[in-house]
Each structure stands twice: as structure tokens, then as C-alpha cells.
Amino acid sequence: MAEYTLDDLDRAIIGELEQDGRRAFREIARTVDTSEATVRQRVKRLQEHGILRILAFADPQQHRGSQLCLTLIKVEPKHYDAAVEILTAMDEVTYLSTVMGRADLCIEVLCRDNTELWNFLRQKVESIPGVSGTESMTVLKVHKLRYGAPVR
């Protein structure tokens, strides 16, 4: 698929959807000064190119009996791609990114409880070939949760 370059209208539409992913295209069109058909077509194109996904996000702290954890992972360079692939396939991993600093990867993990979290980290993550170390931080309280670009 050809690379897609965002323009100002795409950014404006994305900004509106970041505020409310269920917002009607008609309302977005009025706000960004274009037609509803244009908004619909742009959203479809952004989704097809993997730039935009509209989904619901439930706060893990509101789910009784769930444990959220951030884990930094150090990976030997020759095993990096395989480790990313393995972690991506794990249901417990809700977020995965490459980072710079004392670790190579950062994952967000959601488990039912501390026992499940412990088993996941020790049995699954640390057994991935090339993983040379982990550092985990249990999330006690989320003070701000927002995905997307800063509001302008």
C-alpha cells in the first residue's frame, strides 16, 4: 500500500475523533468546514492506511480484579525483531513500544491479579530468547489517561 501523507484536514478530523470517537461525521464536517461525505471518505482512507483506529478504551482500574503493570525489557540486538513479534502476539500485552535508554522495549501488561502478573513476567517474558533483563512497575493509580495528539 502506498504511503499516505496527512494534510491539515486529516489532522483536523483526527483531532475531532480523538475528542470523541463516536462523534457524528456531520458534526465533524461542520466543525472542520467540509462536507460529511469528505469526512466519511477521509476517515475510511485513514483507517485503510492504518493511521486511524476507532475503539473503546476501558480504564483497567475500574475493572475489579485487574492488575496493570509497565515493564521495561532489555533485548539482545539479534533477537529484537523476534521478541517484538512474540510480545505482540501475547494477549496480556496491551501496549508495546521501542524505547531509548536503559531498555529496548516497553510493554503495558494487564492481568487479573498479582499471581497472574508474576507468572506472566517470569514464565513468558523472561523466557523469550534474547531477553536479558526486565524492570517492572505496578500501576497503583492512573491520574491521567489520554491517547492522541495534544489539543490545540
PyMOL commands that set and color helices and strands:
alter all, ss='L'
color gray80, all
select helices_A, chain A and resi 8-19+25-32+36-48+60-62+77-88+114-125
alter helices_A, ss='H'
color red, helices_A
select strands_A, chain A and resi 67-75+93-98+105-111+131-138
alter strands_A, ss='S'
color yellow, strands_A
deselect
rebuild
show_as cartoon
